[in-house]
Amino acid sequence: MGGRFACALALVAPATAFSGAQAYEPLAASVRAALNKAISDQAAPYLAFDTESEARAWLSAMSRRLAKKMPDRVARDEFLITVHYEAKRAGLDPQLVLGLIQVESNFRKYAVSRAGARGYMQVMPFWVKLIGAGDQNLFHLRTNLRYGSVILRYYLDLEKGDLYRALGRYNGSLGSPEYPTMVVRAWQRDWQWQYPVRTVERTRDRASRVTSLP
């Protein structure tokens, strides 16, 4: 990761979700312990970029794209900062996670699938008992994004980096191309982002941390 930028900064897609359900599978004790550790830290979310200008540019670009789904600016920025933090923490592309959320829940915090998957990333409740704590609420913003990101990372590792198979496992549709194709399409079409470089010289040696979200 680059520098840390927790931007409270101003404190300041498709209409149909394609939610599914991860399938319960017994886990080895070592895997359960590793996943439990992966969901445990309590550090405040921040945007991990080399410079503050990059952090602000990313947040501004993503916020504009999400404005129709989340009209409240403060809530929208908190959501995006948390997505970025949890995705990066799990070794994922934040834009991929945004594409997955778009397909899974269409950015509805309280979405529930027919199988019982919950929240933005449509996490199945059995994961809380399997690797978490019984009092964790999967409708809580950070809890849902933490679980979803850790689970997708687990499936990517299980499938040796095969994104299509990992996404199939995540949605409970392994072997069917429809869901992975939808996520990758949303990722590439709606959420790709590149920092607009305006000068040759970049001030990467000036990374500093901005005030964290509460």
N, C-alpha and C positions, 0 to 999 in steps of 0.2 A: 504494500500500500504506500501511497505517497503521504503528503502532509494531511493533517486532520482539520477539517473545516465543518464545525457543527453550526450550520447557518440557521438561526432563527430569523434571519434576514427580513425583517419587516414586521416581525412581531413587535416586527411585522410580524373511431373503433367500431367494432361491431356492437350492436345493441343486445345481442343474445349471448348469454354465457353458455359455456359447454362444460359444466361442472361434472366431476366424476368422483372417484373414491379410490384411495390407496388400499391395496389388499393387505390384510393382516398376515404376517409371516413370522414364525418364531425366530428370535434373534439369539445368537450366541451371547453369553454373558459379557465377553469382551466388547462386542459390538454395542450392546445396550449401554455399557459403561461409557464408551466413547461418545455415543449419541447424547447420553445424559450430560456429559461434560460440555458438549457442543452447544447445548441450549441454556447453560447455567450462568454465564457472566452477566453483570448488571451495569456495565459501562454505559454512559449516556451516548445516544446515537450522534454521529457526526458524518459529514461528507468527506470522503477520503480522496483528496486531490492534491497535486503538487503545489498549486497556488490557490489563493483565495479567489482570484478572478475566474479560474476554471470552475471552482465550486459554485460560484454565483451564476455563471453562464449555464451550467448544467441545470441548476435548480430553476432558473428562469425559463429555459427551453421546455423542460418537462412540465412545469407548472402551466404554461400556456396550452400544452397539448391535453392536459387533464382537466382544464377549467370547466368544461361542460359537464363532466362527471362529478366533480367536486367543486362546487361554486365558492365555498368558504376558503379564502386564501390561507389563513393560518392553519386550518386543518389539512389543507392540501400540501402545504410545505412540510408540516410535521410528518405526514404520510410519506412523502417523497424522500425526506432525509432518512427516515427509518427504513424504507425499502433499500436505499443505497447502502446504508450501514450494514444491514443484515445480509444483503446479497454479497457485498465485498467480504464480510466476515466469513461467509461460507465458501468463498472462492468462486462466486458466480458473477456473471454480467448483470448489473442492475437493470439494464434494458430488457434482457431476457426475462427477468422476474416480472417486470411490468407487462410484458407480452403474455406471460402465463396468467397473471392476475386478470388481465383483460378477458382472456378466454374462459378462465375458471369461474369468475364471479362478476365480471363486468364492473369491477371496482365497488361492489356492494359489501359493506362491512358485515352485515348480518345475513348474508346469503347462506342458505342451507340446501344441500342437494337431497335428492330422494334417498340416497344412501346414508345421509346424516353428516356429510362433510360440511365444515363450517368456515365462515369468514372469507376474507379476501383471497386466501390461497387454498381454500377448501380442504382443510386438514381434517382427517378422520379422528374422532375422539379417542380411539384406542391408543393413539400415540402418546397421549398424556399419561395413561396408566403404564405404558410400555417403557417410556424413557424420561418421563417428567414427574411432576408432582400433582396429586389429585385435585388440588384447589386451583389449578391454572385454567384460565378462561380463554378459550380459543377465539372468542370474539374481541378480545383485547388486541389493539393494533400491533404492539410489538410482539406479544406472545404468538399471534398468528403468523406474522412475518418471520419470526425466528424459527418456529417449527417448520413452516413451509420451505424455507431456504435450507435448513439442515437436512430435511427429508430429501429434497431434490439433490443436494450434494451427495447424500448417501446412495441414492439410486445411480447417480453418475459414476461414482466410484465402483459400485456393484457391477455396472455395465461397462467398466473400463473406458469411460469417456464417451460412449455412444449416446449422443444426446437424444436421438429419436427413441431408442429403447428406454432410456431413463425417463423421458416424458411419458411414454406409454405406461410405465410402472406407476408414475406419479398419479396419472389419471385413472388407473385401473383398467387400461385398455391396451395392454401390451400385445403387440402383434398387429394392431390396427393402425394404419397410417393417418387416419383423419385427424386425431387430436394433435399429435406432434407437428403435423403440417400446419394446422391452424395456429399453434403457438409460435412456430418459427416465422410464419407469414406475418403475424401481428408484431413480433419483435423487429423484423426487418423493415416492415412497411411503416409502422407507427411510432417506433421508439428508438430507432438508430440515432446516434448522436456523435458528433465529432467537434472538438473544441475549435472555434474559428480563429486560427492563428493569424494575427494581424501584423506581427513583426517577426524578424528572424531571431532576435534575442528574446529568450523567455526568462522570466525572473523566478526560476525554480529554486534558487537558493534563498528565497525570502519566505518559505513556507512558515506559517505560524498558525496557532489555533484560535478560532473565534469562539465566543461565548457559547456554551453548550445549551441544548434544549433543557428545560427543567425536567 
